[in-house]
Amino acid sequence: MSVKAFKLVSAVEREMLMGDKNYINIECIECCGKNLYIGTNDCFIYHFMLDEKVSTAGKVTFAATKQLHKYLGLKKPVSELKAASALTRLLVLCDNTITLVNMINLEPVPTGARIKGAVTFTLNENPVSGDPFCVEVCIISVKRRTIQMFMVFEDRVQIVKEVFTPEQPCAVAVDGYYLCLALTTQYIILNYNTGVSQDLFPYCSDEKRPIVKRIGRQEFLLAGPGGLGMFATVDGISQRAPVHWSENVIGAALCFPYVVALDDEFITVHSMLDQQQKQTLPFKEGHILQDFEGKVIVATNKGVYILVPLPLEKQIQDLLASHRVEEALVLAKGARRNIPKEKFQVMYKRILQQAGFIQFAQLQFLEAKELFR
C-alpha cells in the first residue's frame, strides 16, 4: 500500500542548460548547499544557484539561476563532480584526471594540482586525518586491481596509500579506514590501514551495475543478487533486513527513514523501518539518483529534478486516516531521530491516542487499551 512520502519537483529544465542544442547530455551532478553543478558530455561545467520556495499552501518549487559555465578544453565528458566546501574546491573527473577548480569561478587552481589515472573516485565522509582543511579522496586507479588514497588540500594533492585488490574493483565507498568494494564477482570490505579484507557476498558486475553507497557511520547499502538492496556494516554483518528492488536498479539514495531506488521506468521508495515499498513514481530515462545533505536529486540526460519529502507528521496522519495503525506507529518511532525530543514526545503521545481510538472503533479493545496506556 502506498504512502505519499515524496513529490517530484523540476529544478533545471532542458532549455536552461542546452537551449536548442540537442546533443548536450547531463553526465553528472553535485549539490552543495544552494550550489548545483552539472557536468555534461561536451566537457562543460554549469553552476546554478537553487532557491527553494514554499507557497502558503505548502507547495514547494525550485528556481534555478545560472551563475556561469566553463569549458574544460577537452573533447571528453565530465564524468564526476564532488564539492569540498571547506576548501571552496570542486573536484572534477574528466579523461581519467581529477582537476581542482574554484567552486565560485570554476577556474583551475593556480598550482595545477591534479590526480592522474583515476577511473572513478569518492570522498571519505568519515575522514581519519583530522585536518579540517583537507579532504580524503579514494580513487579506483587505471592501474589494474589498484585503489589509491589521497589527501587533497586547497592547492596540492598528496598520495597516502596504494592498495591492491584480489580482483578488478568497479565501485567503491569509504568510511574511515574501511573501503566497501564491488569487485568483478563479489563485494568485499577492506581495511586499507591493516590490509585485512572480508568477503560479503557474490555479485556479477558483468551482468548489471553494482551499487556501493555509504549510508552512515560504518554502514553501506549494496545492490545484491536477486534484486535485493542489502545493508552491510564494516564487520561484514547486516543489522537490517534487505529491501526488495527490481532487478535493474541504476542508483540508490538514502533519505531517512527511506531508501530510494531508480530503475529504467520508476523511482521506488522503501522504508528502512519495515522494509515495505511505500511509493512508486513513474520516471523514464533517469540515469542519476543521488542524495546530497539530505536532498535527493534525480536526473535524465536533459533535466534535473528534486524529490521533496513530505513532512513526517503529514505522512503519519495520512496513514492513520487510512487506519494503517501499525505502519503509522513504526514511522512515528522512526521519526524520533529527526525531531527535537520535547516536540517528539508531544507528537508521539497524540499519535498513540489517535491510534488507540482507531483500534477502539474497530473493536480491538486490548490493542486500544495498550495504546491508551
C-alpha positions as CSV (number, residue, x, y, z in Angstrom):
1,M,0.0,0.0,0.0
2,S,1.3,3.4,-0.9
3,V,2.3,6.4,1.2
4,K,2.9,9.8,-0.3
5,A,6.5,10.2,1.0
6,F,7.9,12.4,-1.8
7,K,6.9,14.8,-4.5
8,L,8.9,15.1,-7.7
9,V,9.7,18.8,-8.5
10,S,11.6,20.1,-11.5
11,A,14.7,22.0,-10.7
12,V,16.6,22.6,-14.0
13,E,14.7,22.4,-17.3
14,R,16.5,21.5,-20.5
15,E,16.2,25.0,-22.1
16,M,18.3,26.5,-19.2
17,L,21.1,24.0,-19.9
18,M,21.2,23.4,-23.6
19,G,18.7,25.7,-25.4
20,D,18.2,24.1,-28.7
21,K,21.5,22.0,-28.7
22,N,20.0,18.5,-28.6
23,Y,23.4,16.8,-28.5
24,I,24.2,18.1,-24.9
25,N,23.6,15.5,-22.2
26,I,23.9,15.6,-18.4
27,E,26.7,13.2,-17.3
28,C,26.9,14.0,-13.5
29,I,25.6,16.4,-10.8
30,E,26.8,17.7,-7.5
31,C,24.9,19.8,-5.0
32,C,26.4,21.7,-2.0
33,G,24.0,23.9,-0.1
34,K,22.3,26.0,-2.8
35,N,25.0,25.4,-5.3
36,L,24.1,22.9,-8.1
37,Y,26.9,21.8,-10.5
38,I,26.2,19.9,-13.7
39,G,28.9,18.2,-15.9
40,T,28.0,17.5,-19.5
41,N,29.1,15.2,-22.3
42,D,30.7,18.1,-24.2
43,C,33.1,18.9,-21.4
44,F,31.3,21.8,-19.8
45,I,30.5,22.5,-16.1
46,Y,27.4,24.6,-15.3
47,H,26.9,26.3,-12.0
48,F,23.3,27.1,-10.8
49,M,22.0,28.6,-7.6
50,L,18.9,26.7,-6.3
51,D,16.3,28.7,-4.4
52,E,13.6,26.7,-2.7
53,K,10.2,28.5,-2.4
54,V,7.3,27.3,-0.3
55,S,3.8,28.7,-1.0
56,T,1.3,29.4,1.7
57,A,-0.5,26.1,0.7
58,G,2.8,24.3,1.4
59,K,3.7,23.6,-2.3
60,V,7.5,23.5,-2.9
61,T,9.1,24.9,-6.1
62,F,12.7,25.5,-7.1
63,A,14.1,28.4,-9.0
64,A,17.5,27.7,-10.6
65,T,19.6,30.8,-11.6
66,K,22.5,30.1,-13.8
67,Q,25.8,31.6,-12.5
68,L,28.3,30.6,-15.2
69,H,29.5,27.8,-17.3
70,K,33.0,26.7,-18.1
71,Y,34.6,24.6,-20.9
72,L,37.3,22.3,-19.7
73,G,39.1,22.2,-23.0
74,L,38.8,18.5,-23.8
75,K,36.6,16.5,-26.2
76,K,35.6,14.2,-23.3
77,P,32.6,14.1,-21.0
78,V,32.8,15.4,-17.4
79,S,32.2,12.1,-15.6
80,E,32.2,13.0,-11.9
81,L,31.9,16.1,-9.7
82,K,32.4,16.4,-5.9
83,A,32.4,19.5,-3.8
84,A,34.9,20.1,-1.0
85,S,33.2,23.2,0.5
86,A,35.7,23.6,3.4
87,L,38.3,24.2,0.7
88,T,35.9,26.0,-1.7
89,R,37.0,23.5,-4.3
90,L,35.2,21.3,-6.8
91,L,36.9,18.0,-7.8
92,V,36.3,17.3,-11.5
93,L,36.9,14.0,-13.1
94,C,37.4,14.2,-16.9
95,D,39.5,12.0,-19.1
96,N,40.9,9.9,-16.1
97,T,42.2,13.1,-14.4
98,I,40.8,14.8,-11.3
99,T,41.3,18.6,-11.5
100,L,40.8,21.0,-8.6
101,V,38.7,24.1,-9.6
102,N,37.4,27.0,-7.6
103,M,33.8,26.5,-6.6
104,I,32.8,30.1,-7.4
105,N,34.6,30.9,-10.7
106,L,35.3,27.4,-11.9
107,E,38.9,28.3,-12.6
108,P,41.6,25.6,-12.1
109,V,43.8,26.1,-9.0
110,P,47.0,28.1,-10.0
111,T,49.3,25.3,-8.9
112,G,47.8,23.0,-11.4
113,A,47.4,20.3,-8.7
114,R,45.6,17.2,-10.1
115,I,45.3,13.4,-9.7
116,K,46.0,11.4,-12.8
117,G,45.0,7.9,-13.7
118,A,41.5,7.8,-12.0
119,V,38.7,5.7,-13.3
120,T,36.3,6.9,-10.6
121,F,36.6,8.5,-7.2
122,T,34.8,9.1,-3.9
123,L,35.3,11.3,-0.8
124,N,35.8,9.9,2.7
125,E,32.9,11.4,4.7
126,N,34.3,10.0,7.9
127,P,38.0,11.2,7.5
128,V,40.8,9.8,9.5
129,S,43.3,12.7,9.2
130,G,41.5,15.1,11.5
131,D,42.7,18.1,9.3
132,P,39.7,20.3,8.5
133,F,41.5,21.9,5.6
134,C,41.9,18.6,3.7
135,V,39.6,16.1,2.1
136,E,40.4,12.4,1.7
137,V,39.9,11.0,-1.8
138,C,39.8,7.4,-2.8
139,I,40.2,6.5,-6.5
140,I,40.0,3.4,-8.5
141,S,43.2,3.6,-10.5
142,V,43.7,2.9,-14.2
143,K,46.4,0.5,-12.9
144,R,44.8,-2.9,-12.8
145,R,43.4,-4.0,-9.4
146,T,44.6,-0.9,-7.6
147,I,43.0,1.6,-5.2
148,Q,44.8,4.8,-4.2
149,M,44.1,7.1,-1.2
150,F,45.0,10.8,-1.5
151,M,44.8,13.9,0.8
152,V,43.6,16.9,-1.2
153,F,44.4,20.4,0.1
154,E,43.4,23.8,-1.3
155,D,46.2,23.8,-3.9
156,R,48.0,20.4,-3.7
157,V,47.4,16.7,-3.5
158,Q,49.4,14.0,-1.7
159,I,49.2,10.3,-2.1
160,V,48.8,8.4,1.2
161,K,48.3,4.8,0.3
162,E,48.1,2.4,-2.6
163,V,46.2,-0.8,-2.1
164,F,46.0,-3.9,-4.3
165,T,42.7,-5.8,-4.6
166,P,42.2,-9.5,-5.4
167,E,40.0,-8.7,-8.5
168,Q,39.4,-5.6,-10.5
169,P,37.4,-3.0,-8.5
170,C,34.5,-1.3,-10.3
171,A,32.8,0.7,-7.5
172,V,33.9,1.9,-4.0
173,A,32.6,3.7,-0.9
174,V,34.7,4.8,2.0
175,D,34.2,5.1,5.8
176,G,37.2,5.9,7.9
177,Y,39.8,3.2,7.1
178,Y,37.2,0.9,5.6
179,L,36.6,0.5,1.8
180,C,33.5,-1.2,0.6
181,L,34.3,-2.5,-2.8
182,A,32.4,-4.0,-5.7
183,L,34.9,-6.3,-7.4
184,T,34.3,-8.3,-10.6
185,T,32.5,-11.2,-8.9
186,Q,31.9,-10.1,-5.3
187,Y,31.6,-7.3,-2.7
188,I,34.2,-7.1,0.0
189,I,35.1,-4.8,3.0
190,L,38.8,-3.9,3.0
191,N,40.6,-2.1,5.8
192,Y,43.3,-0.1,3.9
193,N,45.3,0.6,7.1
194,T,45.7,-3.1,8.1
195,G,45.1,-4.7,4.8
196,V,42.5,-7.1,6.3
197,S,39.6,-7.9,3.9
198,Q,36.3,-9.6,4.4
199,D,34.1,-11.1,1.7
200,L,30.5,-10.0,1.8
201,F,28.5,-11.8,-1.0
202,P,28.9,-12.7,-4.6
203,Y,27.8,-10.4,-7.4
204,C,28.4,-10.4,-11.1
205,S,29.4,-6.9,-12.3
206,D,29.3,-8.0,-16.0
207,E,25.5,-8.6,-15.8
208,K,24.5,-5.3,-14.1
209,R,25.8,-2.2,-12.5
210,P,27.0,-2.6,-8.9
211,I,25.8,-0.1,-6.3
212,V,28.0,0.7,-3.2
213,K,26.8,3.5,-1.0
214,R,27.9,4.7,2.4
215,I,24.6,5.4,4.4
216,G,26.0,6.1,7.8
217,R,28.9,5.5,10.1
218,Q,30.4,2.1,9.3
219,E,27.4,1.1,7.2
220,F,26.9,0.6,3.5
221,L,24.0,-0.1,1.1
222,L,24.7,-2.5,-1.8
223,A,22.8,-3.9,-4.8
224,G,22.8,-7.6,-4.1
225,P,21.8,-10.6,-6.1
226,G,18.1,-11.2,-6.9
227,G,17.2,-7.5,-6.9
228,L,17.9,-7.1,-3.2
229,G,19.1,-3.9,-1.6
230,M,21.5,-5.3,1.1
231,F,22.9,-3.4,4.2
232,A,26.3,-4.3,5.4
233,T,28.5,-3.0,8.3
234,V,32.3,-2.8,8.2
235,D,32.3,-6.0,10.3
236,G,30.6,-7.8,7.4
237,I,27.2,-8.3,9.0
238,S,23.8,-6.9,8.3
239,Q,21.8,-5.2,11.1
240,R,18.8,-4.6,8.9
241,A,16.6,-6.8,6.7
242,P,17.1,-6.2,2.9
243,V,14.7,-4.3,0.7
244,H,13.3,-5.8,-2.5
245,W,14.3,-3.7,-5.5
246,S,13.7,-4.5,-9.2
247,E,16.5,-6.5,-10.9
248,N,17.8,-3.5,-12.9
249,V,18.4,-0.8,-10.3
250,I,20.6,2.0,-11.6
251,G,21.1,4.1,-8.5
252,A,20.1,4.3,-4.8
253,A,19.9,7.1,-2.2
254,L,19.0,7.5,1.5
255,C,16.6,10.0,3.0
256,F,15.8,8.6,6.4
257,P,13.7,6.6,7.0
258,Y,13.5,5.8,3.3
259,V,15.7,4.1,0.8
260,V,15.0,5.5,-2.7
261,A,16.0,3.5,-5.8
262,L,15.9,4.3,-9.6
263,D,15.4,1.8,-12.4
264,D,14.6,2.2,-16.1
265,E,11.0,3.2,-15.5
266,F,10.3,4.1,-11.9
267,I,11.6,5.7,-8.7
268,T,10.7,3.3,-5.8
269,V,10.6,4.3,-2.1
270,H,11.1,1.6,0.6
271,S,11.0,2.1,4.4
272,M,14.2,1.1,6.3
273,L,11.9,0.6,9.4
274,D,9.7,-2.2,8.0
275,Q,11.3,-2.8,4.5
276,Q,8.0,-2.3,2.8
277,Q,7.6,-0.5,-0.5
278,K,5.8,2.7,0.2
279,Q,5.7,4.7,-3.0
280,T,6.3,4.3,-6.8
281,L,6.8,7.3,-9.0
282,P,6.9,6.8,-12.8
283,F,10.2,8.3,-14.1
284,K,11.5,7.3,-17.6
285,E,15.1,7.8,-18.9
286,G,16.5,8.6,-15.5
287,H,20.2,7.7,-15.1
288,I,21.3,9.6,-12.0
289,L,20.0,9.3,-8.4
290,Q,22.0,10.8,-5.6
291,D,21.4,12.3,-2.2
292,F,23.3,15.5,-1.1
293,E,23.0,16.6,2.6
294,G,19.5,15.0,2.8
295,K,18.4,16.4,-0.6
296,V,17.6,13.6,-3.1
297,I,18.2,14.6,-6.8
298,V,17.4,12.6,-9.9
299,A,18.3,13.5,-13.5
300,T,17.7,12.4,-17.0
301,N,20.1,13.3,-19.9
302,K,18.2,16.6,-20.3
303,G,16.8,17.7,-16.9
304,V,17.3,17.7,-13.1
305,Y,14.5,17.0,-10.6
306,I,14.4,17.1,-6.8
307,L,12.5,14.6,-4.6
308,V,10.9,16.7,-1.9
309,P,10.0,14.7,1.2
310,L,6.5,15.4,2.7
311,P,6.7,16.3,6.5
312,L,6.8,13.0,8.5
313,E,3.9,14.2,10.6
314,K,1.7,14.6,7.5
315,Q,2.8,11.1,6.4
316,I,1.8,9.7,9.8
317,Q,-1.6,11.4,9.7
318,D,-2.3,10.1,6.3
319,L,-1.5,6.5,7.5
320,L,-3.8,7.0,10.5
321,A,-6.6,8.4,8.2
322,S,-6.2,5.1,6.2
323,H,-6.4,3.1,9.5
324,R,-2.9,1.8,8.9
325,V,-2.1,2.0,12.6
326,E,1.0,-0.3,12.7
327,E,2.7,1.5,9.9
328,A,1.9,4.9,11.4
329,L,3.4,3.8,14.8
330,V,6.6,2.3,13.1
331,L,7.1,5.6,11.2
332,A,6.4,7.7,14.3
333,K,9.1,5.8,16.3
334,G,11.5,6.1,13.4
335,A,10.9,9.9,13.2
336,R,12.5,10.2,16.7
337,R,15.9,10.9,15.3
338,N,14.6,13.7,13.0
339,I,12.5,15.7,15.6
340,P,13.6,17.5,18.8
341,K,13.0,15.4,21.9
342,E,10.2,17.6,23.5
343,K,8.4,18.1,20.2
344,F,8.6,14.3,19.5
345,Q,7.2,13.4,22.9
346,V,4.1,15.6,22.4
347,M,3.6,14.4,18.9
348,Y,4.1,10.7,19.8
349,K,1.5,10.9,22.7
350,R,-1.0,12.4,20.3
351,I,-0.4,9.7,17.7
352,L,-0.7,6.9,20.3
353,Q,-4.0,8.5,21.4
354,Q,-5.3,8.7,17.8
355,A,-4.2,5.1,17.1
356,G,-6.0,4.0,20.3
357,F,-9.3,5.5,19.1
358,I,-8.9,3.8,15.7
359,Q,-8.3,0.4,17.3
360,F,-11.2,1.0,19.7
361,A,-13.6,1.8,16.8
362,Q,-12.5,-1.4,15.2
363,L,-13.4,-3.3,18.5
364,Q,-9.8,-4.2,19.1
365,F,-10.1,-3.4,22.8
366,L,-6.9,-5.0,24.1
367,E,-4.8,-3.2,21.5
368,A,-6.6,0.1,22.2
369,K,-6.1,-0.3,25.9
370,E,-2.3,-0.7,25.4
371,L,-2.1,2.4,23.2
372,F,-4.2,4.5,25.7
373,R,-1.9,3.4,28.5
